[in-house]
Amino acid sequence: MSTREPILLETQGLVKIFGDRNRGEIRAVDGLDLTVHAGEMVGLVGPDGAGKTTTMRLLCGGLQPTSGKIQVAGYEIPRQVEHAREHIGYLAQRFSLYGDLTITENLEFFGEVFDMPEKEMKARAKELLRFAGLEKFANRPAAALSGGMQKKLGLATALIHSPEVLLLDEPTGAVDPVARQEFWYLLIGLLRGGSAVLVSTPYMDEAMRFNRVVFMEKGKVLLEGTPHELLHRLDDRILELAAEPQTQHEARRIAEFDPDVEDVQAFGDRLHLRVRSLAGPLARLPVVLASGGVALIHLKPVSPTLEDVFMELLDAKQK
């Protein structure tokens, strides 16, 4: 991402604490420094409880920060939140459509919320129907839409006022794989128009789509960088072990005892072994597995995944 592109979203030392000292404090967001440039899609990635949704609600003015600074499209939040909201499109994790209104009526309703002139609003609604592939369903009640179509409509309503900054909180949750793929195509189209997009997701496979990834856990940033930079941390340190199903449990137990194996994680019907070096486990494990009665299918070096990287970060934090 070129530094010549303007920063449209920025936080400095952002903190949100729930509770108090008497009842116990929860630091849901803990010192977050974040920037998103025009034409950039940044992902907040982490498990439930990482602080992703709280961050999104802080950025759109839905929550008051405990401390720190937020600036969106040049406006400070919360001091200038009303001006900032004119430039923000926000899709909440539990977005509520008006089920008895049609797709078009939902779009026009949200246009009225932003005081758009009627002629401009109707033209923008038609444009978004085409953009989201919802033209054929314009007169269908929102309650009759599939989960994927509801997500598309949610995105369209967030875009009705042509915001510069788009905040999407787990937008592909509970959506089938085909609908998820279609949703990502829509987001890529927005980047070409110069939007700054911040997306939260618990899905590690989606993180490869972002320009930059911010790994979060318990309110803190563990690490950030491009997907390529993050994957580079584990070059030549991941082995894939496949064994016959009936011996999988024993294969894991044996692998965990190898002196050069740092961690073992299940990836479907395979095991990913994070190792200090490849040579030792590659030489030792086939022999030890065979003596333990494990029917080995293969043991081979593979490229790391972002889930491998995240687990390595968690292990490093705990040590």
VOGU-3710 file (C-alpha; in Angstrom, 3 decimals, decimal comma):
1> mstrepille> 0,000/0,000/0,000  1,529/3,276/-1,080  2,015/5,843/1,661  0,765/8,426/-0,849  -2,762/7,114/-0,368  -4,532/9,107/2,370  -5,248/7,515/5,737  -9,031/7,420/6,148  -9,191/5,544/9,446  -6,736/5,755/12,331
11> tqglvkifgd> -6,592/4,884/16,017  -3,874/5,643/18,542  -3,652/3,847/21,876  -7,355/2,940/21,761  -8,638/1,395/24,996  -12,092/0,227/26,041  -12,617/-1,086/29,562  -15,881/-2,621/30,744  -16,739/-2,976/34,428  -14,843/-1,338/37,277
21> rnrgeiravd> -12,169/-2,125/39,831  -14,676/-3,349/42,399  -16,508/-5,773/40,113  -13,528/-6,531/37,911  -12,341/-4,816/34,749  -12,324/-6,280/31,270  -9,987/-4,586/28,799  -11,907/-5,444/25,644  -9,596/-3,278/23,525  -6,132/-2,660/24,902
31> gldltvhage> -3,927/-0,033/23,260  -4,956/-0,499/19,624  -2,921/1,381/16,999  -4,489/0,984/13,570  -4,433/2,677/10,157  -6,430/1,996/7,004  -5,612/3,819/3,771  -7,872/4,626/0,855  -8,113/1,619/-1,455  -6,967/-0,772/1,284
41> mvglvgpdga> -8,777/-3,658/2,965  -7,490/-4,495/6,442  -8,643/-7,501/8,435  -9,064/-7,780/12,185  -8,595/-11,511/12,684  -9,018/-13,479/15,872  -11,323/-15,771/17,857  -14,478/-14,764/19,715  -13,543/-12,463/22,580  -10,540/-10,994/20,762
51> gktttmrllc> -12,033/-7,482/20,802  -13,033/-7,241/17,136  -16,699/-6,275/17,568  -15,896/-3,814/20,362  -13,351/-2,171/18,069  -15,915/-1,833/15,293  -18,466/-0,285/17,635  -15,873/2,195/18,896  -14,955/3,209/15,359  -18,534/3,979/14,349
61> gglqptsgki> -19,289/5,857/17,563  -21,529/3,188/19,044  -19,334/2,983/22,156  -17,355/5,620/24,042  -13,628/4,861/24,289  -12,033/4,723/27,720  -8,937/6,415/26,296  -7,050/6,882/23,046  -7,805/8,609/19,766  -10,026/7,746/16,801
71> qvagyeiprq> -10,105/9,623/13,522  -12,331/8,698/10,582  -12,257/10,630/7,295  -10,569/13,499/9,101  -13,099/13,681/11,966  -12,430/12,829/15,592  -14,649/10,326/17,376  -16,501/10,844/19,658  -16,136/14,663/19,479  -17,195/14,903/15,810
81> veharehigy> -19,107/11,646/15,578  -22,102/13,042/13,664  -19,853/14,373/10,898  -17,822/11,154/10,872  -20,934/8,983/10,466  -21,722/10,705/7,174  -18,556/9,045/5,849  -18,991/5,610/7,491  -20,811/2,551/6,205  -21,290/0,076/9,041
91> laqrfslygd> -22,501/-3,505/8,718  -23,040/-4,935/12,190  -22,569/-8,613/12,966  -26,307/-8,899/13,645  -27,625/-6,536/11,001  -31,402/-6,089/11,232  -33,316/-5,677/7,997  -36,933/-4,633/7,894  -38,446/-7,951/6,906  -41,792/-6,617/5,732
101> ltitenleff> -40,109/-4,098/3,398  -38,837/-5,092/-0,031  -35,166/-4,897/-0,989  -35,746/-1,566/-2,733  -37,745/-0,188/0,191  -34,977/-1,136/2,620  -32,411/0,700/0,496  -34,606/3,781/0,208  -35,335/3,760/3,936  -31,624/3,884/4,771
111> gevfdmpeke> -31,181/6,619/2,162  -33,792/8,673/4,003  -31,907/8,108/7,271  -28,969/9,952/5,686  -31,239/12,733/4,349  -30,427/11,956/0,730  -32,428/13,876/-1,879  -35,105/11,565/-3,295  -33,847/11,617/-6,887  -30,265/10,866/-5,812
121> mkarakellr> -31,447/8,165/-3,392  -33,495/6,293/-6,003  -30,653/6,434/-8,554  -28,180/5,170/-5,942  -30,557/2,363/-4,927  -30,781/1,157/-8,531  -26,998/1,329/-8,849  -26,547/-0,762/-5,701  -29,122/-3,329/-6,829  -26,984/-3,902/-9,927
131> faglekfanr> -23,767/-3,874/-7,906  -25,042/-6,505/-5,448  -26,764/-8,636/-8,092  -30,174/-8,087/-6,498  -32,029/-6,475/-9,415  -34,215/-9,518/-10,077  -35,285/-9,569/-6,436  -35,921/-5,846/-5,962  -39,556/-6,361/-4,953  -38,989/-9,374/-2,711
141> paaalsggmq> -39,546/-8,826/1,045  -36,286/-8,914/2,995  -37,687/-11,628/5,275  -37,903/-13,960/2,255  -34,207/-13,636/1,355  -31,551/-16,309/1,869  -28,741/-15,630/4,332  -26,329/-14,748/1,550  -28,776/-12,340/-0,087  -29,450/-10,677/3,259
151> kklglatali> -25,717/-10,075/3,668  -25,588/-8,510/0,192  -28,535/-6,284/1,036  -26,856/-5,339/4,308  -23,746/-4,310/2,391  -25,837/-2,344/-0,107  -27,627/-0,421/2,655  -24,253/0,383/4,261  -23,153/1,840/0,905  -26,303/3,844/0,148
161> hspevlllde> -24,720/7,200/1,082  -21,399/6,467/-0,717  -19,218/6,323/2,421  -15,447/6,579/2,236  -14,927/4,163/5,135  -16,616/0,765/5,372  -16,712/-1,176/8,656  -17,836/-4,798/8,286  -18,190/-6,904/11,435  -17,956/-10,615/10,530
171> ptgavdpvar> -19,902/-10,062/7,293  -19,711/-13,667/6,053  -20,780/-15,420/9,254  -23,467/-18,101/8,764  -23,229/-17,778/4,965  -22,675/-20,666/2,548  -19,335/-20,883/0,659  -20,754/-19,685/-2,673  -22,357/-16,623/-1,089  -19,100/-15,885/0,783
181> qefwylligl> -17,179/-15,918/-2,496  -19,680/-13,558/-4,132  -19,471/-11,206/-1,151  -15,676/-10,957/-1,456  -15,956/-10,102/-5,146  -18,183/-7,180/-4,181  -15,636/-5,934/-1,635  -12,779/-6,078/-4,139  -14,839/-3,876/-6,426  -15,160/-1,274/-3,663
191> lrggsavlvs> -11,382/-1,039/-3,258  -11,011/0,012/-6,879  -13,188/2,997/-6,047  -10,832/4,123/-3,268  -12,824/3,001/-0,218  -11,052/2,169/3,038  -12,427/-1,161/4,253  -11,982/-2,710/7,700  -13,318/-6,249/8,090  -13,428/-8,411/11,209
201> tpymdeamrf> -13,473/-12,185/10,850  -12,732/-15,299/12,893  -11,972/-17,228/9,670  -8,251/-17,625/9,048  -8,782/-18,648/5,415  -10,408/-15,263/4,714  -7,357/-13,417/6,025  -5,439/-14,157/2,812  -7,758/-11,730/1,012  -6,665/-8,674/2,981
211> nrvvfmekgk> -3,974/-6,154/2,100  -2,944/-6,278/5,747  -3,881/-8,597/8,592  -4,108/-7,552/12,253  -4,108/-10,580/14,552  -5,992/-9,810/17,794  -6,372/-11,779/21,003  -7,921/-10,565/24,281  -8,006/-6,966/23,113  -4,366/-6,781/22,081
221> vllegtphel> -2,662/-6,861/18,708  -0,375/-9,881/18,486  1,094/-8,988/15,105  0,210/-7,250/11,865  1,508/-7,343/8,322  0,693/-8,475/4,826  -0,332/-12,130/4,506  2,988/-12,858/2,773  4,983/-11,219/5,582  3,129/-13,190/8,235
231> lhrlddrile> 3,490/-16,524/6,448  7,221/-15,905/6,021  7,618/-16,330/9,811  7,137/-20,083/9,432  8,992/-20,821/6,207  10,479/-24,361/6,370  8,896/-25,039/9,758  5,669/-26,911/8,973  5,323/-30,644/8,335  2,098/-32,314/7,295
241> laaepqtqhe> 1,472/-35,753/8,723  -1,235/-37,994/7,285  -1,967/-41,367/8,844  -4,681/-43,965/8,541  -7,699/-42,759/10,576  -7,550/-45,552/13,122  -3,961/-44,614/14,039  -4,389/-40,807/13,959  -4,580/-40,402/17,736  -1,395/-42,402/18,280
251> arriaefdpd> 0,344/-40,453/15,484  -0,401/-37,209/17,290  0,835/-38,541/20,620  4,117/-39,721/19,111  4,660/-36,485/17,162  4,169/-34,389/20,307  7,042/-36,241/21,995  9,577/-35,477/19,254  12,209/-33,021/20,631  12,044/-30,783/17,546
261> vedvqafgdr> 8,221/-30,594/17,348  6,924/-27,407/18,997  3,208/-27,883/18,363  0,726/-30,217/16,685  -2,611/-29,016/15,278  -5,324/-30,908/13,431  -6,181/-29,632/9,936  -9,087/-31,752/8,792  -7,803/-35,324/8,544  -4,146/-34,192/8,596
271> lhlrvrslag> -1,821/-32,956/11,318  0,344/-29,853/11,026  3,575/-30,104/12,985  5,407/-26,868/13,752  9,079/-27,800/14,053  12,344/-26,133/14,987  13,941/-27,678/11,914  12,770/-30,134/9,281  15,662/-32,604/9,170  15,327/-34,236/12,593
281> plarlpvvla> 11,583/-35,010/12,542  11,728/-36,124/8,890  14,438/-38,654/9,794  13,062/-39,831/13,151  9,295/-39,793/12,974  8,684/-42,397/10,224  10,706/-44,922/12,206  9,079/-44,112/15,570  5,586/-44,021/14,044  6,085/-47,414/12,409
291> sggvalihlk> 7,312/-48,934/15,689  4,207/-47,507/17,363  1,894/-49,208/14,888  0,955/-46,034/13,007  0,072/-46,567/9,342  1,790/-43,493/7,877  0,450/-42,139/4,582  2,926/-39,290/4,275  5,117/-36,891/6,226  6,226/-33,915/4,154
301> pvsptledvf> 7,071/-30,191/4,354  4,169/-27,916/3,396  3,607/-24,182/3,148  2,333/-22,618/6,378  -1,194/-21,281/6,744  -2,206/-18,158/8,636  -3,773/-20,445/11,237  -0,312/-21,952/11,782  1,044/-18,428/12,272  -1,714/-17,462/14,709
311> melldakqk> -1,141/-20,555/16,842  2,593/-19,839/16,918  1,860/-16,286/18,113  -0,394/-17,572/20,894  2,268/-20,033/22,025  4,917/-17,285/22,039  2,652/-15,044/24,126  2,054/-17,745/26,716  5,741/-18,489/27,210
//
